[in-house]
Amino acid sequence: MGGRSFGIVPRWASRLGPAFFCLFWVRFYRYWPVGLARLSVLRMAAALHLKLNSSEHLADLRRVAEPVCAAHGVSLVDARFTTEHGFVLKVLIEVPGSDPKTGAGVTLEHCQGVSRDLSTALDVAEDITPEGAYRLEVGSPGLDRPLFSLSDFARFAGEKVRLQTHHPVAGRRRFSGTLLGVDGDDVKLDQDGQVLTVQHTEIAKANLVYRF
């Protein structure tokens, strides 16, 4: 039989007769380019997400965001991009000296002012935000405040924390205990009476544990 060969036919499709066989291949060859295009878009989005959240890019982002926050009487806790139905720039702020146990002291006026002025600053900054649309969200870190910088880990020494590492430490990646502070570039944690030392760069995620 002449014509173009379409490769190996799935056994389950060949058993259903020639009509289904033809329909199967017509649909497959009609829609597979769409699937490849979507896969390509997803891969490009993932690569851009990694670039936007690289340490160098986040440092550039902080240099833009910190003066804006200071102008509104708040300090920048963190700023990074997430992907939630498109790119979202999440900015966390707090009032300097505020107690996380009772809140970050952030008001609606703080969030609105920072959002407005930061949006303007990002519009004129080069290569900070992704091309096209993105959302900017400004809020407080909450009672389970995330910890990022070494100064965060030094500030909250004595508090209960949970942290997760990029790679296993002593056979584990998830820990909880009392934060002991920092020693150089290391973070120290008291876990069940044992002192755990973790390099700051090894910490993937950390946050305070709110005690009712």
N, C-alpha and C positions, 0 to 999 in steps of 0.2 A: 504494500500500500504506500503510495507516494505522499508527499507533503512533509511538513516540518516535524521533527521529533521533539517532544516536550520533556524527555527524560523519563525517570522512573515513576510509574503510577502507584500511588498508595494501594496496598492490597485490599483494604476495606472499601476503597472507591471502585475498584475494578469489579468487585462482586455485586455491585448494585446496578450493573447494566450500562449499556452504551450511552443512554440518555443522561444519566447522572454523571457518567464519566465526562461527557462533553461540557455539561453545566459546571462541573467542578473546576475544570481547567480554564474555562472562560472566566469564571469569577476570580480564580487564583491570579491569572495573568492580568486581569483588569485592575485588581486592587493591590497587588504586591508593591507597585511603585509608591503608593500612598503610605504603606507601612514603612518602607525604607526611608521615605522623606521624614516621617514622624520620628523614626529612630535617629536620623541625622540631627534633627532639631533638639531632641533630648540630649544627645551627646554634646552638642554645642552649648546648650544651657548648663550642663554639668561642668564643662570646662570653664565657662565664664564664671560660674559660682565659685569654683576653686580660686580663680584669679582674683575676684572681688574680695575674697576673704583670706587672701595671703597676708602674711605678717607685714610685708612692705606696703601693700595697698591699704590695710587697716590703719597703719601708722599715718599714711597720708590723709585718710579720712578723719582721724582724730585731730590732726593739725587744723583741719577746717572746722570741725565741730566744737572743739574745746573753747575757742574765743567766743563763739556764739553763746554757748552755755554760760560762760562766765559773765557775759553782758547781761544775762537774765538772773544772776544771783544763784545759779546752780552749777554743779560739777558734773562732768560726763563720767558715767559708770562704764558704759560700753556702747559701741556702734558697730553693727555688722549686717550683712545681707543674708536673707533667707529666701527660699522659694516657696511661696504659698499662692498658687494661681498667678504666677508672675513674680518678679523680683520685689522684695520688700526690704527697705532699710529700716531696721529696728534700732532706735536710740533710747538708751536708759539714762535717766538723770536723777540726781538727788540733791537735796540742800546740804551744803557742807556742815559737818558736825551733827547731822541728824542721827537719831538712834533707829537702826533698822527694826528693832523690836516693836517700835510704835509707828513705823512708817518712815518714808524717806522725806517727808515734809513737802512733797511736790504738790502743787495745786494745778487746777485746770489752766489758770493763766500762765503758769510756767510752761506747760506743754504747748499751749497755743503759740506763745511768743517764740519759743525755741523752734517749733515746727515752721513757723512763718519765715523767720530770719535764716534758719539753716537751709531751707529750700532755696532761698535767694542766693545764699553763698555757694551752694552746690551747683546752681545753674551757671555761675561764672567760673567755677573751678574746672580744671581740665582733667579728664580721664579718671574722675572719681566715681561717677555713677554710670550705670550701663546705658547704652544708647537705647532710645525708645522709652516707653512708659515704665515707671516703677512707683511703688507706694512708700511714703515716709510715715512711720509711726513713732511717736514720742511718748514715753511713759515712765513710770517709776519702777524700780526693780522688784518691789514687793517684799514680803516678810522673809521669803526664802531667797534672799539676795544672792545673785551669782557672784563669784569671786574670779577676777581675771588677773590683775597685775600683782606683782610681789608686794606692793604697798597695801593691797587689799588683804593679803594673807597676814601681813604684819599688823594691820589695824584691828583685825578681828581675832587676834590671839585670845584664847580662852573660851571661844564660842564653839558650839557643836557644828560640825560640817559633814557633808558628804562629798566625796570626790571620785572621779573616774580617770584612769590613766590611758594613754594611747597604747601602751604595751604592759604586759604583766609585770608586777612588782611583787616579789616573794610569792609568785604563783597566782596572784589575783590582780584584777583591774578595778574593782569597786571597793571603796573603804568608807568607813564612818567613824568618827571619834571626835576628840577635842583638839582643836587647832592650837599648836604650841608656838606658832610664829614662823619666822624665816631665819635661815643661816646662810648668808651669801645668796646663791641662786637656788637654794634648796628650801622646800617647805617641810615643816615637821608636824607630825600628827601623832597624838596619843591614842592608840587603838587598843582597848582592853588592857591597859597597863604597859603596853609595849610601844616604844617610840619608832615610828615609821618615818623615813626620810625619802622624799620624792623630789626629783629635779622639777623645777617650775615648768620647764618646756615639755615635760612628760605629762602634765596635767591636761586632760582633754576637757574636763568639765568639773566644776566645783560650786557648791552653794551652801549657804547657811541653813541650819535645821531649826525651824521655828518651834519653840517649846511652849505649849499652852499652859 
